[in-house]
Amino acid sequence: MLMNSNAELDMPADHLRQVFKAYDRPDTEDVFDGFSVAQDYDFSNPPPIDRAILDILKKKLNDMPALPEVWYEVQSLLEDPNAAPSDLGRIVAKDPMLTAQLIRICNSSAYMASGGREITNITIAVARLGMDQASMFILGNLMPKMGKSGLSKPEVKRVWFHSLAISLICRTLGEPSRIIPLNEIALLGLLHDIGKMVILHSEGETALKKLRDAIESGVPVLKAESDILGYTHIDAGIMLALHWKLPKNICHLISFHHHPTSFAVNQWPVDLVPAMMLVHTAHIVLQKLGMEEQAQGGIWTYQRTHQEGIAHLLHDPLRLTFGSEHLYQKIEREVRHLKEVVS
C-alpha cells in the first residue's frame, strides 16, 4: 500500500521535525508530520541535527536575499493556460538585467538559426525560445547567486546545469500524460537539489574539500554531508524553501527526492509518486545522455539506478514511451542547447 506524504512513515521523524520547527510556519506539523530524511546512511535512525548547527544555518539563510517579486509574477503567470509570450515579455521587461540575459541566450548559436538576425525585443525573444524554455531560463536566472569563490564557484555552474537539465527533461517527459502541470514539474525539477546551492553558499573551502574527498572515496553523499557538515542538502533545501516561503509541494519533493534510489515504490508518498517518478527518470535519462561529466574537482556525482517495481509507472499513469526515437532525440537536442548556453 502506498503511503501518503502526511502519513506516519516507518522510521523516526524527529530529524526533519527539527528542521521544520526552526521556522514558525503554522502548518508545519500538519504538512510535515512523519517526514524523515531520504538518506543512504541510516534509514532507521537518522542522526539529529545539532541545535547550534541548525541555528547557524538558519542565520546564514536569513542573510541570503529573498527571491525578487518578479519571480513570483512569472510563476503566477505560468499557471495561466492562456498566457502568451507578450505577457511573459512584459514581466521580464521590468528587470533590465534579466531582459539582457534572456536576449543573450536567444541570440546564442544554440537558439539562432544560421544567418538569422539578432533579436533585441524581449517579446520576440520569448516567442523564439518558446514559453517553456524561456520560463525555465527566467526562473533559473532569478535565483540569487549563491556561489562564493574557490571550489564553490565552478561547482555552482555544475549544480545549475544539472538542475536546469532535470527541469527541462521533466517538462518533456511530463507532456504525454500532463498528470502534473508542466510548469509545476519543471519547477520541482529546477529546485530539487537547491540545498546543494545552500551548502556552496554557506560552507568554507576546508569543509567543501573534505566533502569532495569523502564522496570521491566512496562515502554515500548524504552520509558524507551529515558527517562533515552536520546536515544534508535535503535539510538545507527544505530550510531554504521555508525561508523563501515556497509552495508545500516543493518542500515535499525536496524531502523525498532521494527515495527512488533507496525505497520500493510502495514506500513512496502516494501523492508524490508521479513527481518523484518524473524527477528520478529525468536523472536516468540525463545520465544516459552522457552530457554531465564529473569535472575534476567536482563535489557531487549524479548516478542513479531504478528500483524494482517502478517500470509500470513509466507507462501508466505517465504514458512514457522510451522506445520513441523522436522523444530521445528531442531531449538530447534540448539538453545539448542548454549545455551550450550554460557552459
N, C-alpha and C positions, 0 to 999 in steps of 0.2 A: 504493500500500500504506500502510495506517495504521501509525503508529509507536506503540510502547509508551512510556509516560512514563519508563521506566527505560532506554530505548534511547538510542543516541547521536543527537543532533539534527544537522542540517546547519549548525550555527552554533556559535561558541565558547561553552563552558560556564564559563569562568573567572570571569565576573561573579558568577553566583549561587553558585558554589562558595565564593567569598569569604564570602558571607552565611552559608551553611550551616556552614562551618568555624568561624565565630565562636562556635558552640555546640558543646559537647562531647557530641554525640549519637553513640553508636557506630554507628548505622545511617545516618548522614548520606551517606557516599559511595555506599552501596548503593541508597538510596532516590532520591537526587537527582542521581546521576551523569548528566551530559549535559544538565541543565536549562539553559535560557537564558531571560533575562527576556523576557516578551512585551512588545513595545515598538513605538512608532510613531516611532522616531528612526533608529537604525542597526541593522538586524537582523543584519547580517553581522559587526559589530564593536561589541558593547555596551561602553560605557565602564566601566573598572574603578572600584570604589568606593575612595576614598581611605581608607587604613587608619585615619587619625585620625578621619575621619567615622564609620567603622564602629564604632570604639571608643566614641565619644561617644554614638552612637545606642544601642549595647548598654547603656551605663551608664544612659541615660535609661529604657530598657525595664526594667532591673533595679530601678530606683527605683519603677516602677509596681507597684500592688498585684496580688497573684495573684488568680486567679478564686476566689470563695468555694467552699467544699466543697459547698454546696447546688447549685451549677451542675452539678457532676459527678453529683450524685444525680439531678437532673432528667434529665440526658442519659442516664444509665443506665436510668432508668425508661422513657423514651420508646422504648427498644429492646425493651421487653417488650410483645408484642402483646396481652397480657391486662391491661395496666394500665388502671385505672379512675380517674375523676375524684377519688374519695376518696383514692386512693394519691398522686396529684399534690397534692391539698389538704394531706395530712399533711406532705409535704416543704416546701411553701410556708409552712405554719404555723410552721415553725422560724424564719422570718425575718419579724419584725413589720412592717418597712418594706415588704418585698416583698408581704406579705399586704394591707397597706393600699393599695398601688399597684394590685394586681390587682382588688381590690374597687371601687376608684375607677373603673377602666376599665369594669368590669362594670355599674356604676350610671350610666355616662355615657349621653348621649342616643343615642350611636351603637349601643348594645347593649341598652338597656332599652326595652321596648315602652311606648307611650303609656299612661299610667295604671297602669303596673306598679309593684310595690313594690320599695323599695330592699333590697339584699341585704347582710347583714353576715357571713354564713357563707362561709368560703373554699371549701369543697367545693361548695356550691351555685353560687358564682361561677364555679368551673371548669366545672361542668356547663352553666351558661348560655352561657358563651363557647365551650364545646367544647374537647376536649383539644388539637386542632391550634392554635386561636387562642390558648388560654391558654398553651400551652408556648412559642409564639413570643414573646408578651409577657414571659413569665418569663425566658427566655434573654436577650432584649434588655435587660431592666431589670437583669439581674445583671452585665452588663458594667461594669467600673469606669468611672466618669465621667471622660472624658479631656479635655474642653474646658477651657480656662483662662478667658480673658476676651477682650474686644475682638472682633476679627474671627472668632476661632475659636468663640466661643460660639454665634452663630446658625448657623454652618456645621455644628457638631456635630448640631444638630437636623435640618438638611437631609440630612446623610450618613446619620443614623439612620433617617429616614423612607425614604430610598432603600433602605437595607439591609433594613429590615423589610418594605417593599413587595415587593422582589425575593424575599425568603424566602417571603412569603405566596403570590405568584404561582407560584413554583417548586413549592410543595406542591400547588397546584391543578392545574398543568399536568402534574405527575408522577403524578397519581392514575389516569388511564386505563391506563397501562402498568405502573406500580409497578416499573419496571425498576431503580429506586433506592428504597430505603426512604424513605418520606415524611419522617420526622424527619431523615434524613441530608441529603436535598436541601434541606430547609428550613434546616438549619444551614449548609450550604455557601452558600446564598443570603444568609444573615444575615452571614457572615464574609468574603465575597469581597473587600470593599473595606475591611477592618479597618485596612489600612495608612494610609488617609486619616485615621483617628482618631489614629494614632500621630503623624502629621505635625501635626495640630491640637494635640496634647498637647505635642509636643516643640519646635516652632518658634515663634519670636517674631513679633511683629506685622510687623516690616520684611520678613522672609522671606515671610510669608504674603501680604502685599500685592504683593510682587514676583511671586510665583507667580500670584496672581489676574490681575495686569495682563498677564503673559505669555500666559496661557491666553485671556484676553479678546482679545488682539491676534492670536490665531490660531495660536500655537505649540502643537503637539501636546502633550497632557497629560504623557506620560511624558518627553518631551524637556524640557519646562519644569521638571518636578520634578528631573530629573537635572542640568540646567544650573544651577539655582538652589540646590537643596538638596544635590546630590552623591549622591542616591539617589532611588529612586522609591517610590510607595506599594506597589508589589509587593514590593520589597526589605523595606520596613518591615513589611508584613503577614506575610511569611514569618518574619521575626525575632520578631515578637510571637507567632506560632503556636508557634514553637520555645520561646520563653520560657514560654509557658503550657502547654507540653507537650500541645498539641492533636494529634488523630489525623493520620496521614500524609496521608490523602485531602484534608484541609483545606489542608495545605501545597501539595499537588499543584494543587488548584483555584486557589488564590491565584496560584501561579506562572503558570498558563496562562489566566487568565480574560479576558485581552485578545486571545488568539489568534483567536477567531472573527471579529474585525473586520479581521484582517490576514493570516491564513493560510488556504489552501484546506483542506478537510476532511481530505484525505489527509496533511496535515502536523500534524493534531491527535494527541495521545497517544491510542491506541486505547482504553485503559481509562478515559479521561476523557470520551469523546465524548458519552454521554448526559447527564452532569452539565453539561458545557460548553454543550451544546445547550439544556438547560433554563434555565440561568442567562442565556445570551445571548438566548433567546427571551423570557424574562421582562423583560429590559431593553426589548426592542422593544415588547412589549405595554404596559408602563408608559409608554413614550414616546408610544404611540398614544392612551393614555387622557388625556394632557394634564394630569395632576394633579401633575406635578413641574416646575412653572415654575421657571426660573432666577431666583431673587430677586436684587434689586440688591445688589451687594457679595459675591455668592457666588463661591466659588473654582472649583469643578469643574462641568462640564457633563456630561450623561449621554446623548449622542447615539450611537446605534448603527445599523449597517446590516448586512444579510445579505451574506455572501459567496456566490458561485456554488457550486452543488453541495450545498447543505445542505437544500433543500426536502424531499427524500425522507425525511430523518431525522425530520421532523415527524410523518410517518405511520407509518414503520417504522424503528426499533422503538418510538418514543414514542407512537404512536397519537393524535396530537393532531388535533383536528378544528376548525379555525378557522372553518369555516362554521357552527359551532354558536352561535346567538344566546344560548342558555342559558349556555354556558361564558363568553362575553364578559360577559354581564350579571352573572354570579356574581362574576367577577374585579373588575368595575367597582364593584359594591356593596361588596365586602370592602375594596378599596383606599380607597374613599370613607370607610368607617367608620374605617379606620386613620388616614386623614388628619385626621379629626375628633378622634381620641384624641391624636395626636402634636402637632397644632398648638396 
